[in-house]
Amino acid sequence: MKDICILSSLEKVKSVCDPLRIEILQLLIKQSLTSKQIADKVKQSSSKIHYHVKELEKHGLIALDYTLEKGGILEKYYRAIANNYFIDQSLGDYFEKNETKSVQFVTQDILSWRRVHRLKVDVEALARKIVKECLRINPNEVVGLMGGIDQMDLAEPLAIEIQRAGAYPLLCLETLKMKSKVLGELEPCEVQKHFRRLAETLRPVTTMIMLEHIVTPSLTKGISQERVEIYRNAWVDVRNELFKRKVKWAFLGYPTQILAEEMNTNFLQLHDMFWKGIDVNYNELEYSAQYVAEVLTKGTTVKIESEQGTNLVLSISGRRPMIDDGIISDDDIKSGDTVINLPSGEVYIAPVEDSVEGVAFFNLVHFQGEAIEGVRLDFAKGKVVGFSAKKNEAKLKEFFESGEEGRRVLGELGIGLNPWIRDIIGYQVYDTKQLGSINLALGENKIFGGKNSASIIWPMVMNQVNLWVDDIPMIENEEIVENY
């Protein structure tokens, strides 16, 4: 099931400009149903619903999901082909001018015309950019491609471009149900065996592309924290093995309808902001990143302050900054800087672990799909020694008390540089790149030059801050200050 279906023909649009068909489509977005089950829900005759279902199927808006035999009768279960249906802009304009009766249906959330032309992402061009520019994949490489079945619209062109580069794509695809079964039902020894087999499968991999396929926040709801930690630790062993081998690694976020609902935001807005953040000028990004990295390399002490009350001091003496400018070059590989996130735009560094002193405030953070507001963290000798939150403090407490001591350590200081990202929306892979923001990540930092081990890296984003390196301002009013 895709996230987006663009209706590009007048016939398709007219086929759904009917209140009953809209209602049927809404039902089939949520679940698979037979014509009889739909009829019962909408309180209409089966014959009438059967006709409308066939019309929607004929125009490619729904499809047969599966069949089931009951008492010698073959039941057909139908499902919508996408979570969201959008009308091509030109057709939307046509309906607005010529079909006033249809406007009330066209403008519903379920069936809107595109408000901006960016909505339809050119996945083939994006795949080419990732393979050729970002990762510079060479012939004879084995490229691991991890993602979800629902992301085949991007996974498929990525696999094709990998093959065009003369490399071999090793696909590891999951579904939400598959992952939830591993999380919630397998015994600890089986979980560990599962990941040992995954590690063996990935042994020939020289480049990894990981789509954010099922990092669905609500996935862990209802599953004990003990089980979540077992799963997380088993995955960390696989991840660390890949990092140890200096495998090139691209983590690509992926905005979905489910994610938008869990973040309590509009999917159209999330989708457009996210892909705009990816479509950045990488040359300009590289220039900004090189400047920030140079300042951090020369510096020894960082001071951070905010109007909310943040007052933090930490040492970066002897630590090398890492650059995420969206490209892994030959020089990056030589220096061990082999990880990028998309959207890109960040310079990050591991603070000296026992150096962090002071207090940090965050308006909003998210952990496992739950919002935590008004967070205060007190640091002493590099560790969180006190914490509080104005809303959902229990979730914050769960984080600190459910795992190893290493998750109390400030493992990373990141500085956001992406000029297209100007808002914090609660999506970590996006928020951490906001221009002029910083993120303070608790937990693991060995993978980028630190000494702290943990099963988790939890970035908390803070904007509206001032930051100094050796008393020279670097961030003021959410802008990077150039003083060198």
N, C-alpha and C positions, 0 to 999 in steps of 0.2 A: 504494500500500500504506500503510494507516494504521498508526500506532504502537499504538493501543489499540482493542480491540473489547470492548464490555460485553455480556455475555450476559444478557438480561433475561427469557428464558422458560425454563421447566423443560424443554421439549422440546429446546431447543438444548443445554442443559447435559448432558442425558442422552445426546444424540447423540455426545458426545465422551468419555463416561465408559467408555472401552474402551482398554486398553493399546495396541492396534494403531493405533487412530485417533489417539491421542496421538502415537505415533511418526510417523505419516503427516503430521500437522500440524507436528511439529518439522522434518521434512524440507522441507516446503513453505514454511515461514517463511524458510528459508535460500536456496531456489532454486526455479525452475519445473521441473516434472518431468511426464512422462507416467505413466499407470498402470503401464505396462510397466517403466519405469525405477524406479518406487517398489517394484514387486514384486521386482525384482532386488536392490535395496538391503536390503529387509527379509526377503528369502528366503521369499516367499509366492507362491502362484499368482496369475497375472494376473487371473483371474476373481474371486477373493476380494478383491483390492485394488480392482478396478474397482467392485465393490459398495460398499466403504467410501468410496471417493472420491466416488461419486454421492451417498451419504448426507451426507457433509460439504458437498458442493456444494448439496444440497437445503436444508440448514439455514443456508446463507449463511456458512459458516466458511471456505470456500475458493471460488475462482472460476476460470473459464477465463481464462488469461493470453493465450495466442495459439495459433494452429494452424500447422502446418508440413507441407507435402506432400513425402513421400519415396516414390519408386517407385510413385506412384499411390495411396498410402495417406495419409490425412489424420491426422496425429498431433496430439493435443490435450495442451497443456501447462497444468498447473494451478499455482496459487500461493495461499498463504494470504492472506487479506484484511488481516491485521494482524500486527505483530510480537509483540503481547502480547494475551492473552485473559483478561479478568477477569469473574468472576461477580457479578451484582448482590448486594449485601450480604444482602438478605432471602433470596435463593435459597441463598446460601452457608450461612446459618444453618440453613435447611431441611435441606440435605444433611448438615450436621454432626449434626443431631438424628435424622434419619430414614433416611439412606442411608449407613450406616457403611462399607459396601463401597466406596462411591464416594469417600470422603474422601481416600484415598491419591492419587487422580488429581486431585481438586479442589485439593489443597494443593500440587501441583507448581508450579514456577516458571512453566511454560507456561500454567497454568490455575489462577489463584488467585482467591479472592473478595476484594473490596475490604476492606482493613484500615482505611481511613478513607474518609469520604464525599467528600473533596475530589478523589478520583481522576478523576472525570468532570468535566472543565472545561466550563463553560457558554460556549462559544466565541461564541455570538450576543451574550451580555451583554458579553463581553470586547471584541468588535468595536465594539459601541456605545460602550463607555467610551473606547476609543482614538480613535474618530472624533469623538465629541461633547465629551468632557471633556479628554482629553490633548492632542489636536491642534486641536480646535475648527475643523474643516474647514468652509469657507464654500461657498455655491453658486457654480458656475462655475469652481471650482478644478480643476486637473488633478493627480491624485494618483498618483504612481509607487508601484507595489506590487511589490517584488522578493522572490522566495521560491523555494521548490522545489515540484515537482509533489507530493511526499509531504506537503506542508503545505496541501493544498487544504481540509482541514477547518477551517482558520483563514483562509486566503486568500479563500475564497469568501464567508463572512459579512462579511469586511472590505470586499470589493468591493461587496457589496449595501448595506452601511451607507454607503459613500462615495456610491453612487448615490442613496440616500435623502436624503443631505445636499444633493443637487442638484449634486454634483461628478462628475467623470469618472475612473474607475479605469483607469490605464494599467498593465497587467500585464506583468511581465517574469519569466517562470518558467523555471527550469533543472532539470536532473537532475544527479546526481553524475557520470554518464558524460559528459554534455555539458561540464561544467566540467573534468573530467580530460582530455578531448580537447584543449580549448583550452590547458590548462596544459602538457600533455606532447607535443603533436604539431604545433601551429601554429608556423610560423616567426615570429620576432620582429616582422617587418613586418606579418604577418597578425594577430598579437595586438593590435598598436597600432591597426590598421584596425578590428578588432572593437570596441575600446573607443571609438574615434572615432565609430563608428556608434551605439553606445550613448549617447554624449554628445548626439548629434543627436536621438536618439529621446526623451531626457529633457529636451530644451530647454524644452518648454512646462510642465514640472512645477513646481508651486508648493509641494507637500508630498511628502515621500518616506517611505514605510513600508518598512523593510527587515527581513524575517524572516531569522533566522540559519538559513538553509536548508542550505547546503552548506559551512559553515565546519567541515567535518569534519576533525579534526586529521590523520588518516592519509592524507588525500587527496594530500598532497604527498610521501608516502614513495615513494621510487623515482624521483622527478623531481628533476633537477639543481637546485641552489640558484640557478644562473644563470637558469634558466627561471622559477623562482618569483619572482625579483626583477623580471624583465621584466613578468610578469603584474601583480605588485603595483604597480609604477610606473605602468603603463598605467591601472590602476583608480584610483590616487591622483589622476591628472589629471581623471578624471570626478568623483570625490568633491569635489575642491577647487573645481571649477567650480560645483557645487551649493552648497557652503558660501559661495562668493563672492557668489552671488545671494541669500543669506540664505533658502534654501529651508528650510521647517520639516522636521525630520528625526526620525523615531522608529526606533530600532533595537530590535527585539524578539527576545530570546533564545528558543530553542525546544528543550526537552530531548527527545532521541530515544533509542531503544534503542541505536543505533550509538554515539552520544556516551557513553552510560552504559558501554558495553563498553570503549570506548577510555579512559575515565577509571577503569576498574576499580571501578565502583560499581554498586549495585543500582538498576535503572531506576525501580522503584516509589518508592524513597526520593528519587531525583533529581527525579522528576516532581512529587511532592507538595511537596517543599521549594521548588522553583522557583515553582510556581503560588501557593503560599502567600505567597512574597515579592512577587508581583505584587498580591495582594489586600491591600494596605496602606491605612491611613487616610491619604489624601493631604493632608488638612488638617493633621494632626499632623506629617506629613513636611515640609510647607511651613514650619511654625513652626520646626522644628529647623534646616532648611536656611537660613532667613533669619537665624537667630541666628549660625550658624557663618560665613555669608558676611559678616555685619556685623563679626565679630571679625577675619576675614582682611582685610577692606577697611581697617580701622583699623591693622592690624599691619604690621610691616616685616621682622621676623626670626622664623623658625620653627626650633625645635630638636626633634629626635626622638631618643629613646633606647629601648632594649629590653634585656631580660635576656640575649638572645642576643649582645649586643655592639654593636648599632646605636648609632652616635653621629654624628649628621648635623646640619649647620647650613646654612640656605639663606635667601636674601632673597626676599621677595614685594613689596618696595617698588614702588609704582606699577603693580602688576598687579591686574586686576579678577577676583574669583572668579566662577565660573559655577555655576549651581544646576541640578541635575537632580532635580526633585521630582515628575516624572511629568506635568507640565502645561506647555504652551507658551502663555503668556498674551499679551495685547496688549503689556503692558509688557516681557515677555521679547523679543518681536519688535523693539520699538523699541530695546532695548539690545543686540540682536544675539545674544541667548542662545536659539538656535533649535534646540537638539539635546536630545533625551531618550533614555534607555535604559530598557527595561523588562525586569526589575525596576528600579525607580528607587530613589533614596535616596543622593545623593552631592553634595558640594560640591567642586569641583576648581579649581585655579589653576595658571597657568604660572609657575614660579619664574624669577627673573632668571638667565639662562642660565649666566653665568660665576661664580655666587655659591655653588654647592653644594660643600661641603667635608666630608670625613669618610668613614665606612664604614657600609654597610648590609648586614644579614644577612636572608636569607629561608629559612625552613624548606623550602618547596616552591614551585616555579614550573613552568609548562608552556609549551613552545614547539613548535608544529607537532605536537601530539599526544604529545610525549615529556616525561616528568617529569624535572626537574632538582632534586636535593636538596642542601641545605646550601650555598646560594649566598652568596658574599661579593662585594660590589662596592666598590671604592675610588674615591672621587671627589676630583678636584682641579680647581679653576676650572670646575666645572660638568660635567666629563666623567668618564666611567669610564676610569681610567688603569690599573686592575688588576682582575682577576676570578678567581674560583676556585669550584669546586663539589665537594662530597664524592662526588656520584654524577652521572654523565653530563656531565662538564665539556666533553666534545667538542661537545655540542649548544650549550652556552653560547658556546664559541669560534666555532662556525659562525655564530651570530647576529652577533657583533661583527665578524667578518672577511669576511662575505659581502655587505655592503652599504655604504652611504655613511657618512661620518664622523658625520653628524647623529644616527645611532642610538645613539651613545655619550653623548648629552646627556640630562640629566634634564629631560624636557619637561613633566611634570605631577606635582603633588601632589594626591591625592584623599583625601577623608575620608568613610568610609561611615556611613550614617545609618538604614538600613532596620531597624526593630526586629524583623522576622520573620526576618532573615538573621543567623545566629549561628555558622555554621561555614564554613570554607574547604574547598571540595570540589574545586578544580582547574578550575572553570568561570568564566572571567574575568568575563563579563557579570553573573554572580551574586556572585562573591566580592568584587568591588570595592564592593559595597553593604553589606557586613557592618558592623553597628553597632559603632562604636568602632575599626574597622580603618583603616589607611591604604593607599593604593597609590601606588607610585612608578613612573611610566610613562616609559620611555625612548623618545626619538624626537620625532615631529612635535608641535608645539604652536602653530603659526601660526593654526590654526583656532579657537583659543580665547585669543588675545591675546598669544602669545609671538613669538619671532623665529627659532625653529629649524625647519628643513625636513628632513623625512625621509619615506621611503616607508612607515613603519610606526609604530604606537603600541603598545608592549608594556607593559601594566600588570603589576607584580609586587606582590602583596598581602602585607601584614605585619600581624599582629595582636599582642596583648599588648605594646602600645607605650605610651609616655608622650609626649605632644606639648605643647609650649609655644609660645605666640605672644607675643613680647616678654616672656618670662619669666613669663607668666600661663598656668597649666595649662588646656588645652582637652580633652585625652583622658587619663583615668586609669582603669585597670582595665576597659578596653573600654567605657567610658561617656563621654558628652559632659558636661563640667563647665561649668556656667553660672556665670560670675563677674561678668557685667555687669548 
